[in-house]
Amino acid sequence: MSLSMYQASIPVFIRMLGNLSAILEKAAAYAAAKKIEPSVLINSRLAPDMLPLSFQIQIASDTAKGCAARLAGIDPPSMADTESTFPELQERIKKTIAFLQTVTAAQVDGSEEREIVLKMRNSELQFKGQSYLLGFALPNFYFHLTTAYAILRHNGLDIGKADFLGGR
């Protein structure tokens, strides 16, 4: 049996965003227990020229909803990228998952050859659906999830691979 475009995308995004949500719950509890101002963690970054935790979560969200929408041929919901608290970041993840749950297999399957054009600041990237999903969207999504995980781990949060991968 072959793996469908839907199976390779939507359930993966939903599961990993759920794992990210669980990690953020632990981060909020950690900040409270250690009397760390939550904004310290939310604004943390691994290097001075990297984006902070909040942006890593926003970009992971944007990647998931953008990929799903492009593959399905629909418009993604717009989000303002103004989240600055753990509850706001959790709400963004919740909204992203809710959107992903509206995207059906019928909309995504068969999108392997769909033309995907990403408008960047100074250029355009063109893909076929399958190469976009496997070679761009999923790696980008995992990059930002991993970076969010690493920022929190670097700041002392007691999480491990099982938290990243989830228990499902």
C-alpha positions in Angstrom: 0.0 0.0 0.0 1.4 3.4 -0.9 1.5 6.4 1.4 -0.9 9.1 0.3 -0.1 12.9 0.3 -2.7 13.3 3.0 -1.2 10.6 5.3 2.2 12.1 4.8 1.1 15.6 5.8 -2.0 16.4 7.8 -1.8 13.7 10.5 1.9 14.4 10.8 1.4 18.1 11.4 -1.5 17.5 13.8 0.5 15.0 15.9 3.7 17.0 16.1 1.8 20.3 16.9 0.1 18.3 19.7 3.5 17.3 21.0 4.7 20.9 20.8 1.7 21.9 22.8 2.5 19.4 25.5 6.1 20.7 25.6 4.8 24.3 26.0 2.6 23.1 28.9 5.8 21.8 30.6 7.6 25.0 29.8 4.9 27.1 31.4 4.9 24.9 34.5 8.7 25.0 34.6 8.7 28.8 34.5 6.2 29.0 37.3 8.0 26.5 39.5 11.4 28.1 39.0 9.9 31.7 39.2 11.2 32.5 35.7 9.3 35.3 33.9 7.6 33.4 31.0 8.8 36.0 28.5 12.4 35.0 29.2 11.7 31.6 27.7 9.4 32.9 25.0 12.0 35.4 23.8 15.0 33.0 24.2 17.0 32.0 21.2 20.0 29.7 20.6 22.1 32.3 19.0 21.9 36.1 18.7 21.0 36.0 15.0 18.3 33.3 15.4 14.6 33.9 15.9 13.2 33.4 19.4 10.9 30.6 20.6 7.7 32.5 19.8 8.7 32.8 16.2 9.8 29.2 16.0 6.2 28.2 17.0 4.6 30.8 14.7 6.7 29.5 11.7 5.9 25.9 12.5 2.2 26.8 12.6 2.5 28.8 9.3 4.3 25.9 7.6 1.7 23.4 8.6 -1.3 25.4 7.7 0.3 26.8 4.5 1.4 23.4 3.3 -2.1 21.9 4.0 -3.8 24.8 2.2 -1.5 24.7 -0.8 -1.8 21.0 -1.2 -5.6 21.2 -0.8 -5.9 24.2 -3.2 -7.5 26.4 -0.5 -6.6 29.6 1.4 -4.9 29.2 4.8 -6.3 31.1 7.8 -4.3 34.3 8.5 -2.7 34.7 11.9 -1.1 37.9 13.1 2.2 36.6 14.6 1.6 38.6 17.8 1.7 35.8 20.4 3.9 36.7 23.4 2.6 34.4 26.2 2.3 30.7 26.6 -1.5 30.9 26.5 -1.4 32.8 23.2 1.0 30.4 21.7 -1.1 27.5 22.8 -4.2 29.1 21.3 -2.3 29.5 18.0 -1.4 25.8 18.0 -5.0 25.0 18.8 -6.3 27.1 15.9 -3.7 25.6 13.6 -4.8 22.1 14.5 -8.5 23.0 14.2 -7.8 24.2 10.6 -5.8 21.1 9.7 -8.7 19.0 10.9 -10.9 20.6 8.3 -8.6 19.6 5.5 -9.8 16.2 4.0 -7.9 13.4 2.3 -10.1 14.1 -0.8 -8.7 17.6 -1.0 -5.0 16.6 -0.5 -4.7 13.2 -2.2 -3.7 13.6 -5.8 -1.8 16.8 -5.2 1.6 15.2 -6.1 1.8 17.1 -9.4 0.0 20.3 -8.2 2.0 23.4 -9.0 3.1 25.1 -5.8 4.6 28.6 -6.0 6.0 30.2 -2.9 6.6 34.0 -3.0 9.6 34.9 -1.0 10.9 38.4 -0.3 13.1 38.5 -3.4 12.2 35.5 -5.4 9.7 32.7 -6.1 10.1 29.0 -5.4 8.3 26.6 -7.7 7.5 23.0 -6.8 5.3 20.1 -7.7 3.2 19.1 -4.7 5.1 16.0 -3.7 8.5 17.7 -3.8 7.1 20.7 -2.0 5.8 18.5 0.8 8.8 16.1 1.1 11.7 18.4 0.3 10.5 21.8 1.6 7.5 21.9 3.9 8.2 18.9 6.1 11.9 19.7 6.6 11.0 23.3 7.4 8.3 22.3 9.8 10.7 19.9 11.6 13.5 22.5 11.7 11.3 24.9 13.6 9.9 22.3 15.9 13.4 21.1 16.7 14.6 24.6 17.3 11.7 25.3 19.7 12.6 22.1 21.5 16.3 23.0 21.6 15.6 26.5 22.9 13.6 25.1 25.8 16.0 22.3 26.5 18.9 24.8 26.5 17.0 26.8 29.1 16.8 23.9 31.5 13.4 22.4 30.7 13.6 18.7 31.5 12.3 17.2 28.2 13.7 14.5 26.0 13.2 12.7 22.7 9.9 11.1 24.0 8.5 14.5 24.5 9.4 15.5 21.0 8.1 12.3 19.4 5.1 12.0 21.7 3.6 8.8 23.1 1.3 7.9 20.3 
